[in-house]
């Protein structure tokens, strides 16, 4: 294989605080803090946590609380939400939470906002009982942005803390809707290519074409998510990747979602041809292999799509193997 140089762009990490079979949320939180410290030492720019609910295998439901835990246990890496699912929350409460975090850890907190609820319909209703739906997302985003502005005379409601605090706000998306909104508001944009890559190329083109400069951002800034599972050998990396493949299949089979499963030796015996096709489409933006594969795969993805930043994620069962995978990914960037 050709020895392609790694892209000279920032690289960041997306974590779901996975709860593996035989483990607990408390252990997941300890692992996340350990991984964040590891990422900080390896040169990752950001450590983002994603909001999900009613999923036993994902412990990052109270996203703002966990961000505080991670930020308090690290010193330089940016920590944020990738993202907070705004339909589940009142904008004022989100502004207060992230105003608090930014006051405690100035210059280190990011707020990514998503339009999907991140859960099923009954849980959505339990989270925000009187909310009509995600159609109000653009107006909710604009309301939230106003709470971070300096207080105006006569302003009836203000975020305390929050008003006048610089909290970078991102729009997250997996379709053209988020790209349009991020472009219209002049905000940075992160695309969920790690599980929904179908509209990635069109969304990026739309975002760059329609971007309107704002006080928050003068030029478009787009980040793409990429699954990266690295190991010392290709065979071991492919085996580790079966954890994520199983999780995707289980999420779509009937029955409640479970804990994160251990890897298996024969993924072909696990899924049907239809399930295999679905997973391969959803996880098309993935780099899986040995150190050379990781380096060349990341470089090729960045060269093809030209993001301003990459957000790497890996659903690996064994914590030490996960640490090693992110170390191999960091080495790919640092070898340029």
N, C-alpha and C positions, 0 to 999 in steps of 0.2 A: 504494500500500500504506500502511496506517496506520503511524505512527512509534511502535511499541511501545517502552517503556523496557526496557533490559537488566536482568536479574535481579540483585538485590544479594546475590549469594552468591559464595563463593570459586570460582575456576576453576583447574584443573590440567591437566597435559599427560601423555599416555601415549605412549611411544616404543618402537619395536621395533628400533632401530638398523638400518634397512633397508639392504640391500646391493643397489644398483641395477645393472642390466646395464651393463657397461663399468667397474664400480667394484670396490672391494675392502673386506673388513672393516675394514682400517686406516682407509680413508677414511670408512667408516660411523661409526667411533668418533670421528673428528675432527668429523664433521658433528653427531653427538649432543652433543658438548661445546659446539660453537658454538651449537646450538639451545637447550641448557640455559641458557647465558649470556644468550641472546636472551630466553628465557622469563622468566628472573629479572629482567631489566630491564623487561619488559613487565608484571610484577605477577602472574605465575602463582604459585600457592601451592606446588605440588608438581611434581616431575618424576619420573615412574615409568617403570620399564623392565620388560618382560615376558619371562619365561623360555620359550624354544622350543628344540627340539633337532632336528638332522638336517634343517634347512631352510636352504638356501644363501642365501636372501633375507633372513634374520633373524639378526643377529650378537649378540643379547643372551643367548646360552646361559649363559655364566658371569655370571649376573645380579649377584651380590654384588661381583664384581671390577669390573664396569662401573659399578655404583653408586659404588664408591670413586673411580673415575676422574672421574665427573661431580661428586661432592661435593667432591673435591679441587680441581676447576677452577672452582667457584662459591663463593659466600660466605653467602647467606641462604636460598635456596630449599630446601625440603625435598626430599630425594631418597630414592626407595624402590623397592620391588619391587611391581609390579602384574601378575603376582606371582611369587613363588616357588612352584613346583608341588611341594607337600610330599611326594606319593607318590614323587618321585624322590630324596628325601634322608632321611638320619637326622635327627630333630629336634635332637639335640645339636649336630650340625655346623652346622645353620642358626642355632641360638642362638649358637654361637661366632662365626660369620661376622658376624651382625648385632650381637652384643655388641661385636665389634671395630670395626665401622663406627660404632656409636653412641659408642664411646669416642674415636674419631678425630674425629667430627663431631657433638658432643653437641647434642641438641635438633633434629637435622635429618634423622634417618633413620626411614623407615617400612618396615614389613614386611607386605605383603599376601600371603595364603596361598590357593592354589588347590588343588582336588581333582583336576583333570584332569592327565594326564601332560604335555600340551603337545607330544606327538609320537606316533609310531606304536608298535605293539607291540614290534617287535624292538629299537627304540631304548630303550623303557621298560625292557626286560630288561637291556640293556647298561648303563643308568644305575644300576639298583639290583637286582642280580641275584637277591637272595634275598627280595625284597619280594612279598607275596602279592597286593596290589592296593590300590585306593583305599578299600576298605571300612573300613580302619583310620584314615581321615582324622580323625574327631573325637577319637579317643584320641591320635593324633599331635599334634594341635593343643594339647590339654590338657597333654601332656608338654612340648611346646615352651614353653608359657606358664609352666610350673613352673620351667623353667631360668632364666627372667628374674626369678623371685622371689628374695628374700634367702636365702642358704644357711641351712639348718636344722641344728641339732646332729645329728650322725650321718648326715647326708645322704651317700650313697655316691658319687654322681656330680654334678658341678656344671659349669656352663659358665664357662670362664675365657678371655676376659672374657664377660660376659653376666649372671651372677647379680647381682641388685640394680640392673640398668640399665634405665632406662625406654625401652623400644622399643615404640611404638604398633603393635599387631597388628590387621590388618584381615582379614575373611573376604571372599574374592571368590567370585562365583557367576554362573551363567547359568540356574539352575533354583531350585526351592523348597528344595532341600537346603541350600544355603549360607545362605539367608535364615533357615531354622530354626535352624541351628547358630549363626549370628551373634546371633540373638535370645536363644537359650538361654545363651550364654556372656557376653552383654552386651558385644559387640564392634562396632565400626563395620563397615559392610557396603558393598561396591562391586559393582554389577551390570554385567555385560558386555553392556549394551544396544547397543554399537557393532557387534556381530556376531551376537548371539543374543537379540533383543528379545522373543520370544514370551511368556515368562513374567514380564516386567518388572513389570507392574501388580500381578499376584497376589503376586509375591515381595515387593515393597515393602509391600503391605498386610499380609502375614503377618509380616514383620520388625517393623513398627511395632506390630502387635497383640500379639505374643508377647514383645516385648523385656523382658528382666529386667535391671535396673540392676546394675552390677558395680563393683568398685574401679577398673577401667579406664575405664568410661564410664557416666555416670549417666542419660543419655537417648539414644534411638536417633539414629544419624547415618548417613545413606545417601548414597552418591555414585553417580551414573549416568554411564556413558560415552557420548559422542556424537561421531560423525564430523563434522568441520567442514572443508570445503574451500572457501576463499574466494579470489577473484581480483578484478581490477579490472572484469571483465565477466562476465556469466553464461556466455557461450559459453566463455570460457577456463576458468572454474571447472569446468564440466561436462567439458571436455576433460581437465583435470588429474585429475578423479575417475575417468576410465576406467582409470587405473593400478590403483586399488583394485578396480574391477570385474573387470578382467582377472585379477588375483591370486586373487580368490575363485573364478573359473571354473577357472583352471589347477589350483588346489588340489584340485578335485573331479574333474578329468579324470585319466585313467590316465597313469602316468609319474611320475617323481620331481619334486618341487617345484623351481622354478628361482629365478633372481634377479628382482628387482622390475622389471617391464617399463615402458618409456616410454609416455606417453599416446598414444592413437590418435584419429583424426578421426571414425571411424565405428564406434562400439561395436556397432551393430546387425548389422554384417557379421561381427562376431567371435563372437557367442554364438548359441545356439539359443534358441527361445522358452522351453523348459524351464529352461535355464541362466539366462536373464534373470529368470524368475519367482523362481528360487531366490535369486539375488543381491539382487533388490529386496526380498525378504522378510528376508534376513539383514542388509541394510544399510538397513532402514527408518528407523532412528534416525540420519539424516544431514541435515546442512544444507549445501547446495551452491549457491554463487551469488556475486553481487557484494556490496559492503559493506552495502547495505541488506538484502539477503536474509539475510546472515549475522547481522546485528543482530536482525532480526525473527524469524528462525528459532530462534535461541538463546533469545530471550525467550519465544517461544511454547512451546518444549519445556519450559523451566523452569516456566512458569506452569501447564502441563498436568499435569506429573508431580511438581512440588514437591520436587526433591532438595535436600539440604543443601549439596551441592557438585556441580560438573560436572567430568568428566575428559574433556578433548578430545583427539582423535587425528586424524591425517591421513596417509595413505599417499600422499605426493606424490613423484614421481620427481625433479624438479629441486630441489636444496637451497634455492636462493634463493626459488623459488616456495613452498616449504614454510614458510620463514621468514615470507614475506609473508602466507601464509594464517593462521598463528598470530598475526601482528600484527593482522590484521583481526578475528580472534576476540577478542583482548584489548581492542581498541577498542570492540567491542560491549558488553562489560561496563563499561568505563570511561565510556561515554556515557550511563549511566543518570541 
